[in-house]
Amino acid sequence: MDYPSRRRADVAWAVVAAALAAVIPASARADGALLAEGMARMQEADFDAALDRFDRAEAGNLDRDGLVRLYMHRAVVLFALDRPEEMRADLRRALALSPSARPPATSPPPVLVAAARIRAVGVAPPSLEVRAHPARDGVRFSAEVGVDGARLSRGTRLWARRPGSPRWQGGTTASLFVVAPPDTEVLWYAELLGPAGVVLASSGTREAPRHVRAAGRRRARHGTGSDSDTAVEGGADGDGEGDGLTWWIVGGAAAAAALAVAAGVLWASSTGEGDSTQVSGPLVTF
């Protein structure tokens, strides 16, 4: 091949490489490279450098499988650095994400034994609890971590919208309020985020969201939503009947107390003991 032909081939390959680089996010490329570099440094017994690469990759944007590989390999590095508690913590993280995960075949026996023991006991995977509280002017959502035996959670993400609206409202937050007229259905989904932005658990998805209906105008104070995880927040009915009844009860009790005191005064007067008589009535507590 002559020089001009080789030059054109080089340019073509450069264009292809640039196109691939544009498709793959820079953060994913960098984090994958850091993970690979950490594994290479581990094989070279450069454990401090390997730990640095693993730590930086964990703070990046790995996928779930990449995160499992990171924890299993970092556990070996932590064992080599005589940090057994941190080693076991990484093994728990890896097994919480993937119960069938195993350390590298070349791992020292203590790492393999520790992983087997943790697997035998089991690690509770991260779970997400979401409550939707319908109100008369919309729906309030709240999300929190349910179970997280490996302490992997790094935050929650809530999204919701009204049907017919293309725009999702929300973001990285533990609470969200969506304004909606009474009896309007609201679509929603929630995600529990872990290291490297990995979604650890979810309730619904953007493609298949869950739904809850805003409270109706005449809905009872304590009802239930259409979803099993929906809790309806009690609110005032607004018709004034409950408050009126309460004031009638309080007013009646106050009147009874006043009559009792007056009767005591009349009785003391009739005994003729004058000012030396101490008048006392029943104690009424409201």
Number of C-alpha atoms within 10 A of each C-alpha: 6 6 8 9 10 11 11 11 12 12 12 12 11 12 12 12 12 11 11 11 12 10 9 10 11 12 13 16 13 16 23 18 14 21 26 18 17 28 24 14 19 20 13 11 13 14 21 15 18 25 23 14 22 24 17 16 27 20 12 18 22 23 16 19 13 18 23 23 18 23 24 25 26 28 29 28 27 21 19 17 13 11 13 17 12 14 24 21 16 23 30 28 24 29 24 25 20 15 17 9 17 20 22 14 8 10 16 13 10 12 24 17 11 17 23 15 11 17 18 10 8 14 20 17 21 24 18 20 17 22 18 25 22 30 26 20 18 20 26 18 22 17 21 17 19 13 14 17 16 19 16 20 23 15 18 24 19 24 24 24 21 20 12 6 7 8 11 14 14 18 15 15 15 18 19 19 19 21 16 20 17 19 18 19 18 21 20 25 21 30 25 28 22 20 20 20 18 20 20 22 19 19 18 15 13 13 7 11 16 17 21 20 24 27 29 15 14 11 16 14 13 10 13 16 17 11 13 8 14 19 18 21 17 15 14 12 14 10 9 9 9 11 11 10 11 11 11 11 10 11 12 12 14 15 10 12 16 13 12 15 15 13 14 16 16 11 11 17 14 10 9 10 10 10 9 8 12 10 15 12 14 11 9 9 6 6
